[in-house]
Amino acid sequence: MASNTKDQARTEASLKKKELQAREASKAMAEYEAASRALVEKTAKLRSLRLAREAAEAEARAKKPPAKAKKAKVAGN
């Protein structure tokens, strides 16, 4: 009978360990997915900010009149 009790205790311990691992695995997966979503959102936000900045810079360059060419100094004059 003692052997049967030990086997039962081992089985229960193994079952509890597997349940704990399953809970931890699902928690880790949820954290991983949340981090992944946050990275995608941050990347999209930064990309849109960069594109807006580049568009504003291009518009500013287009509105700016071209610089006048400077005359070269000639030695001896």
Backbone as XML, in Angstrom:
<?xml version="1.0"?>
<chain id="A" units="angstrom">
  <residue number="1" name="MET">
    <atom name="N" x="0.792" y="-1.184" z="0.000"/>
    <atom name="CA" x="0.000" y="0.000" z="0.000"/>
    <atom name="C" x="0.851" y="1.273" z="0.000"/>
  </residue>
  <residue number="2" name="ALA">
    <atom name="N" x="1.984" y="1.234" z="0.644"/>
    <atom name="CA" x="2.866" y="2.389" z="0.698"/>
    <atom name="C" x="3.358" y="2.735" z="-0.705"/>
  </residue>
  <residue number="3" name="SER">
    <atom name="N" x="3.595" y="1.719" z="-1.508"/>
    <atom name="CA" x="4.054" y="1.934" z="-2.877"/>
    <atom name="C" x="2.967" y="2.637" z="-3.686"/>
  </residue>
  <residue number="4" name="ASN">
    <atom name="N" x="1.743" y="2.222" z="-3.487"/>
    <atom name="CA" x="0.616" y="2.819" z="-4.197"/>
    <atom name="C" x="0.458" y="4.295" z="-3.817"/>
  </residue>
  <residue number="5" name="THR">
    <atom name="N" x="0.666" y="4.631" z="-2.557"/>
    <atom name="CA" x="0.560" y="6.018" z="-2.091"/>
    <atom name="C" x="1.680" y="6.859" z="-2.685"/>
  </residue>
  <residue number="6" name="LYS">
    <atom name="N" x="2.886" y="6.298" z="-2.765"/>
    <atom name="CA" x="4.016" y="7.026" z="-3.350"/>
    <atom name="C" x="3.783" y="7.269" z="-4.839"/>
  </residue>
  <residue number="7" name="ASP">
    <atom name="N" x="3.282" y="6.272" z="-5.523"/>
    <atom name="CA" x="2.992" y="6.427" z="-6.949"/>
    <atom name="C" x="1.930" y="7.506" z="-7.173"/>
  </residue>
  <residue number="8" name="GLN">
    <atom name="N" x="0.927" y="7.499" z="-6.338"/>
    <atom name="CA" x="-0.144" y="8.476" z="-6.452"/>
    <atom name="C" x="0.399" y="9.891" z="-6.184"/>
  </residue>
  <residue number="9" name="ALA">
    <atom name="N" x="1.262" y="10.007" z="-5.176"/>
    <atom name="CA" x="1.848" y="11.307" z="-4.846"/>
    <atom name="C" x="2.718" y="11.801" z="-6.004"/>
  </residue>
  <residue number="10" name="ARG">
    <atom name="N" x="3.499" y="10.917" z="-6.614"/>
    <atom name="CA" x="4.328" y="11.288" z="-7.758"/>
    <atom name="C" x="3.467" y="11.732" z="-8.940"/>
  </residue>
  <residue number="11" name="THR">
    <atom name="N" x="2.403" y="11.002" z="-9.167"/>
    <atom name="CA" x="1.506" y="11.336" z="-10.265"/>
    <atom name="C" x="0.880" y="12.712" z="-10.050"/>
  </residue>
  <residue number="12" name="GLU">
    <atom name="N" x="0.426" y="12.970" z="-8.830"/>
    <atom name="CA" x="-0.168" y="14.273" z="-8.524"/>
    <atom name="C" x="0.860" y="15.398" z="-8.664"/>
  </residue>
  <residue number="13" name="ALA">
    <atom name="N" x="2.076" y="15.143" z="-8.193"/>
    <atom name="CA" x="3.129" y="16.150" z="-8.309"/>
    <atom name="C" x="3.449" y="16.433" z="-9.773"/>
  </residue>
  <residue number="14" name="SER">
    <atom name="N" x="3.490" y="15.382" z="-10.566"/>
    <atom name="CA" x="3.761" y="15.537" z="-11.990"/>
    <atom name="C" x="2.641" y="16.324" z="-12.669"/>
  </residue>
  <residue number="15" name="LEU">
    <atom name="N" x="1.414" y="16.025" z="-12.304"/>
    <atom name="CA" x="0.266" y="16.715" z="-12.874"/>
    <atom name="C" x="0.291" y="18.201" z="-12.497"/>
  </residue>
  <residue number="16" name="LYS">
    <atom name="N" x="0.591" y="18.500" z="-11.247"/>
    <atom name="CA" x="0.660" y="19.892" z="-10.801"/>
    <atom name="C" x="1.780" y="20.638" z="-11.537"/>
  </residue>
  <residue number="17" name="LYS">
    <atom name="N" x="2.898" y="19.963" z="-11.723"/>
    <atom name="CA" x="4.022" y="20.575" z="-12.424"/>
    <atom name="C" x="3.641" y="20.893" z="-13.871"/>
  </residue>
  <residue number="18" name="LYS">
    <atom name="N" x="2.955" y="19.968" z="-14.530"/>
    <atom name="CA" x="2.538" y="20.181" z="-15.911"/>
    <atom name="C" x="1.518" y="21.319" z="-16.011"/>
  </residue>
  <residue number="19" name="GLU">
    <atom name="N" x="0.610" y="21.403" z="-15.044"/>
    <atom name="CA" x="-0.383" y="22.480" z="-15.038"/>
    <atom name="C" x="0.312" y="23.837" z="-14.858"/>
  </residue>
  <residue number="20" name="LEU">
    <atom name="N" x="1.293" y="23.876" z="-13.964"/>
    <atom name="CA" x="2.044" y="25.105" z="-13.728"/>
    <atom name="C" x="2.798" y="25.515" z="-14.993"/>
  </residue>
  <residue number="21" name="GLN">
    <atom name="N" x="3.422" y="24.558" z="-15.644"/>
    <atom name="CA" x="4.149" y="24.850" z="-16.879"/>
    <atom name="C" x="3.203" y="25.367" z="-17.964"/>
  </residue>
  <residue number="22" name="ALA">
    <atom name="N" x="2.015" y="24.799" z="-18.050"/>
    <atom name="CA" x="1.039" y="25.236" z="-19.045"/>
    <atom name="C" x="0.597" y="26.671" z="-18.769"/>
  </residue>
  <residue number="23" name="ARG">
    <atom name="N" x="0.345" y="27.001" z="-17.497"/>
    <atom name="CA" x="-0.058" y="28.375" z="-17.149"/>
    <atom name="C" x="1.070" y="29.362" z="-17.461"/>
  </residue>
  <residue number="24" name="GLU">
    <atom name="N" x="2.296" y="28.989" z="-17.103"/>
    <atom name="CA" x="3.434" y="29.864" z="-17.354"/>
    <atom name="C" x="3.674" y="30.040" z="-18.855"/>
  </residue>
  <residue number="25" name="ALA">
    <atom name="N" x="3.469" y="28.974" z="-19.605"/>
    <atom name="CA" x="3.660" y="29.050" z="-21.050"/>
    <atom name="C" x="2.641" y="29.988" z="-21.683"/>
  </residue>
  <residue number="26" name="SER">
    <atom name="N" x="1.392" y="29.907" z="-21.249"/>
    <atom name="CA" x="0.380" y="30.781" z="-21.835"/>
    <atom name="C" x="0.627" y="32.228" z="-21.424"/>
  </residue>
  <residue number="27" name="LYS">
    <atom name="N" x="1.089" y="32.447" z="-20.203"/>
    <atom name="CA" x="1.410" y="33.804" z="-19.747"/>
    <atom name="C" x="2.589" y="34.357" z="-20.551"/>
  </residue>
  <residue number="28" name="ALA">
    <atom name="N" x="3.613" y="33.554" z="-20.757"/>
    <atom name="CA" x="4.780" y="33.985" z="-21.522"/>
    <atom name="C" x="4.387" y="34.289" z="-22.966"/>
  </residue>
  <residue number="29" name="MET">
    <atom name="N" x="3.517" y="33.486" z="-23.533"/>
    <atom name="CA" x="3.078" y="33.709" z="-24.913"/>
    <atom name="C" x="2.296" y="35.011" z="-25.011"/>
  </residue>
  <residue number="30" name="ALA">
    <atom name="N" x="1.453" y="35.298" z="-24.047"/>
    <atom name="CA" x="0.685" y="36.541" z="-24.051"/>
    <atom name="C" x="1.624" y="37.743" z="-23.951"/>
  </residue>
  <residue number="31" name="GLU">
    <atom name="N" x="2.636" y="37.652" z="-23.107"/>
    <atom name="CA" x="3.622" y="38.734" z="-22.980"/>
    <atom name="C" x="4.388" y="38.928" z="-24.280"/>
  </residue>
  <residue number="32" name="TYR">
    <atom name="N" x="4.769" y="37.828" z="-24.907"/>
    <atom name="CA" x="5.493" y="37.884" z="-26.181"/>
    <atom name="C" x="4.644" y="38.560" z="-27.256"/>
  </residue>
  <residue number="33" name="GLU">
    <atom name="N" x="3.370" y="38.166" z="-27.346"/>
    <atom name="CA" x="2.482" y="38.747" z="-28.350"/>
    <atom name="C" x="2.253" y="40.231" z="-28.089"/>
  </residue>
  <residue number="34" name="ALA">
    <atom name="N" x="2.118" y="40.612" z="-26.825"/>
    <atom name="CA" x="1.926" y="42.026" z="-26.487"/>
    <atom name="C" x="3.162" y="42.838" z="-26.875"/>
  </residue>
  <residue number="35" name="ALA">
    <atom name="N" x="4.327" y="42.309" z="-26.598"/>
    <atom name="CA" x="5.567" y="42.998" z="-26.959"/>
    <atom name="C" x="5.694" y="43.111" z="-28.477"/>
  </residue>
  <residue number="36" name="SER">
    <atom name="N" x="5.298" y="42.086" z="-29.173"/>
    <atom name="CA" x="5.360" y="42.089" z="-30.628"/>
    <atom name="C" x="4.411" y="43.142" z="-31.198"/>
  </residue>
  <residue number="37" name="ARG">
    <atom name="N" x="3.188" y="43.207" z="-30.677"/>
    <atom name="CA" x="2.229" y="44.215" z="-31.136"/>
    <atom name="C" x="2.753" y="45.623" z="-30.852"/>
  </residue>
  <residue number="38" name="ALA">
    <atom name="N" x="3.334" y="45.808" z="-29.679"/>
    <atom name="CA" x="3.862" y="47.129" z="-29.317"/>
    <atom name="C" x="4.978" y="47.532" z="-30.274"/>
  </residue>
  <residue number="39" name="LEU">
    <atom name="N" x="5.827" y="46.599" z="-30.643"/>
    <atom name="CA" x="6.917" y="46.884" z="-31.570"/>
    <atom name="C" x="6.379" y="47.280" z="-32.944"/>
  </residue>
  <residue number="40" name="VAL">
    <atom name="N" x="5.379" y="46.560" z="-33.417"/>
    <atom name="CA" x="4.785" y="46.863" z="-34.726"/>
    <atom name="C" x="4.142" y="48.248" z="-34.696"/>
  </residue>
  <residue number="41" name="GLU">
    <atom name="N" x="3.427" y="48.552" z="-33.619"/>
    <atom name="CA" x="2.777" y="49.863" z="-33.509"/>
    <atom name="C" x="3.805" y="50.991" z="-33.436"/>
  </residue>
  <residue number="42" name="LYS">
    <atom name="N" x="4.858" y="50.776" z="-32.666"/>
    <atom name="CA" x="5.897" y="51.800" z="-32.534"/>
    <atom name="C" x="6.591" y="52.029" z="-33.873"/>
  </residue>
  <residue number="43" name="THR">
    <atom name="N" x="6.877" y="50.965" z="-34.591"/>
    <atom name="CA" x="7.525" y="51.074" z="-35.891"/>
    <atom name="C" x="6.638" y="51.846" z="-36.866"/>
  </residue>
  <residue number="44" name="ALA">
    <atom name="N" x="5.342" y="51.546" z="-36.869"/>
    <atom name="CA" x="4.415" y="52.245" z="-37.760"/>
    <atom name="C" x="4.341" y="53.725" z="-37.405"/>
  </residue>
  <residue number="45" name="LYS">
    <atom name="N" x="4.314" y="54.037" z="-36.132"/>
    <atom name="CA" x="4.257" y="55.434" z="-35.691"/>
    <atom name="C" x="5.520" y="56.180" z="-36.124"/>
  </residue>
  <residue number="46" name="LEU">
    <atom name="N" x="6.673" y="55.570" z="-35.888"/>
    <atom name="CA" x="7.934" y="56.213" z="-36.271"/>
    <atom name="C" x="8.030" y="56.391" z="-37.783"/>
  </residue>
  <residue number="47" name="ARG">
    <atom name="N" x="7.559" y="55.419" z="-38.535"/>
    <atom name="CA" x="7.591" y="55.514" z="-39.992"/>
    <atom name="C" x="6.719" y="56.676" z="-40.461"/>
  </residue>
  <residue number="48" name="SER">
    <atom name="N" x="5.519" y="56.804" z="-39.896"/>
    <atom name="CA" x="4.641" y="57.890" z="-40.319"/>
    <atom name="C" x="5.236" y="59.244" z="-39.948"/>
  </residue>
  <residue number="49" name="LEU">
    <atom name="N" x="5.861" y="59.338" z="-38.778"/>
    <atom name="CA" x="6.510" y="60.586" z="-38.391"/>
    <atom name="C" x="7.659" y="60.925" z="-39.336"/>
  </residue>
  <residue number="50" name="ARG">
    <atom name="N" x="8.450" y="59.925" z="-39.708"/>
    <atom name="CA" x="9.573" y="60.159" z="-40.622"/>
    <atom name="C" x="9.068" y="60.606" z="-41.985"/>
  </residue>
  <residue number="51" name="LEU">
    <atom name="N" x="8.038" y="59.950" z="-42.495"/>
    <atom name="CA" x="7.505" y="60.323" z="-43.808"/>
    <atom name="C" x="6.925" y="61.738" z="-43.785"/>
  </residue>
  <residue number="52" name="ALA">
    <atom name="N" x="6.256" y="62.095" z="-42.700"/>
    <atom name="CA" x="5.710" y="63.451" z="-42.586"/>
    <atom name="C" x="6.832" y="64.481" z="-42.537"/>
  </residue>
  <residue number="53" name="ARG">
    <atom name="N" x="7.897" y="64.179" z="-41.786"/>
    <atom name="CA" x="9.041" y="65.091" z="-41.697"/>
    <atom name="C" x="9.701" y="65.249" z="-43.057"/>
  </residue>
  <residue number="54" name="GLU">
    <atom name="N" x="9.896" y="64.140" z="-43.764"/>
    <atom name="CA" x="10.526" y="64.196" z="-45.089"/>
    <atom name="C" x="9.664" y="64.985" z="-46.069"/>
  </residue>
  <residue number="55" name="ALA">
    <atom name="N" x="8.345" y="64.832" z="-45.995"/>
    <atom name="CA" x="7.449" y="65.570" z="-46.881"/>
    <atom name="C" x="7.522" y="67.061" z="-46.575"/>
  </residue>
  <residue number="56" name="ALA">
    <atom name="N" x="7.563" y="67.424" z="-45.287"/>
    <atom name="CA" x="7.659" y="68.826" z="-44.900"/>
    <atom name="C" x="8.984" y="69.423" z="-45.359"/>
  </residue>
  <residue number="57" name="GLU">
    <atom name="N" x="10.057" y="68.670" z="-45.252"/>
    <atom name="CA" x="11.367" y="69.151" z="-45.699"/>
    <atom name="C" x="11.392" y="69.342" z="-47.211"/>
  </residue>
  <residue number="58" name="ALA">
    <atom name="N" x="10.788" y="68.431" z="-47.944"/>
    <atom name="CA" x="10.748" y="68.531" z="-49.403"/>
    <atom name="C" x="9.920" y="69.745" z="-49.815"/>
  </residue>
  <residue number="59" name="GLU">
    <atom name="N" x="8.809" y="69.979" z="-49.111"/>
    <atom name="CA" x="7.970" y="71.136" z="-49.415"/>
    <atom name="C" x="8.722" y="72.430" z="-49.114"/>
  </residue>
  <residue number="60" name="ALA">
    <atom name="N" x="9.466" y="72.463" z="-48.025"/>
    <atom name="CA" x="10.235" y="73.656" z="-47.673"/>
    <atom name="C" x="11.327" y="73.917" z="-48.712"/>
  </residue>
  <residue number="61" name="ARG">
    <atom name="N" x="11.968" y="72.861" z="-49.195"/>
    <atom name="CA" x="12.999" y="73.025" z="-50.231"/>
    <atom name="C" x="12.379" y="73.536" z="-51.529"/>
  </residue>
  <residue number="62" name="ALA">
    <atom name="N" x="11.176" y="73.087" z="-51.849"/>
    <atom name="CA" x="10.514" y="73.500" z="-53.083"/>
    <atom name="C" x="10.109" y="74.964" z="-53.019"/>
  </residue>
  <residue number="63" name="LYS">
    <atom name="N" x="9.729" y="75.441" z="-51.856"/>
    <atom name="CA" x="9.298" y="76.839" z="-51.706"/>
    <atom name="C" x="10.473" y="77.807" z="-51.635"/>
  </residue>
  <residue number="64" name="LYS">
    <atom name="N" x="11.623" y="77.327" z="-51.210"/>
    <atom name="CA" x="12.797" y="78.184" z="-51.048"/>
    <atom name="C" x="13.341" y="78.565" z="-52.418"/>
  </residue>
  <residue number="65" name="PRO">
    <atom name="N" x="13.578" y="79.875" z="-52.641"/>
    <atom name="CA" x="14.124" y="80.271" z="-53.946"/>
    <atom name="C" x="15.557" y="79.771" z="-54.083"/>
  </residue>
  <residue number="66" name="PRO">
    <atom name="N" x="15.964" y="79.509" z="-55.303"/>
    <atom name="CA" x="17.343" y="79.016" z="-55.483"/>
    <atom name="C" x="18.351" y="80.093" z="-55.091"/>
  </residue>
  <residue number="67" name="ALA">
    <atom name="N" x="19.448" y="79.664" z="-54.534"/>
    <atom name="CA" x="20.491" y="80.592" z="-54.109"/>
    <atom name="C" x="21.191" y="81.161" z="-55.336"/>
  </residue>
  <residue number="68" name="LYS">
    <atom name="N" x="21.562" y="82.460" z="-55.272"/>
    <atom name="CA" x="22.267" y="83.091" z="-56.388"/>
    <atom name="C" x="23.714" y="82.608" z="-56.398"/>
  </residue>
  <residue number="69" name="ALA">
    <atom name="N" x="24.216" y="82.408" z="-57.576"/>
    <atom name="CA" x="25.594" y="81.962" z="-57.728"/>
    <atom name="C" x="26.521" y="83.127" z="-57.405"/>
  </residue>
  <residue number="70" name="LYS">
    <atom name="N" x="27.540" y="82.898" z="-56.640"/>
    <atom name="CA" x="28.513" y="83.938" z="-56.309"/>
    <atom name="C" x="29.559" y="84.025" z="-57.415"/>
  </residue>
  <residue number="71" name="LYS">
    <atom name="N" x="29.973" y="85.247" z="-57.690"/>
    <atom name="CA" x="31.020" y="85.433" z="-58.685"/>
    <atom name="C" x="32.361" y="85.085" z="-58.084"/>
  </residue>
  <residue number="72" name="ALA">
    <atom name="N" x="33.166" y="84.433" z="-58.847"/>
    <atom name="CA" x="34.504" y="84.074" z="-58.385"/>
    <atom name="C" x="35.397" y="85.286" z="-58.443"/>
  </residue>
  <residue number="73" name="LYS">
    <atom name="N" x="36.203" y="85.454" z="-57.460"/>
    <atom name="CA" x="37.151" y="86.573" z="-57.437"/>
    <atom name="C" x="38.325" y="86.233" z="-58.361"/>
  </residue>
  <residue number="74" name="VAL">
    <atom name="N" x="38.703" y="87.205" z="-59.116"/>
    <atom name="CA" x="39.823" y="87.013" z="-60.028"/>
    <atom name="C" x="41.004" y="87.712" z="-59.408"/>
  </residue>
  <residue number="75" name="ALA">
    <atom name="N" x="42.123" y="87.019" z="-59.315"/>
    <atom name="CA" x="43.333" y="87.590" z="-58.732"/>
    <atom name="C" x="43.919" y="88.648" z="-59.669"/>
  </residue>
  <residue number="76" name="GLY">
    <atom name="N" x="44.390" y="89.724" z="-59.108"/>
    <atom name="CA" x="45.053" y="90.759" z="-59.879"/>
    <atom name="C" x="44.145" y="91.874" z="-60.320"/>
  </residue>
  <residue number="77" name="ASN">
    <atom name="N" x="42.928" y="91.911" z="-59.958"/>
    <atom name="CA" x="42.023" y="93.003" z="-60.347"/>
    <atom name="C" x="41.994" y="94.067" z="-59.334"/>
  </residue>
</chain>
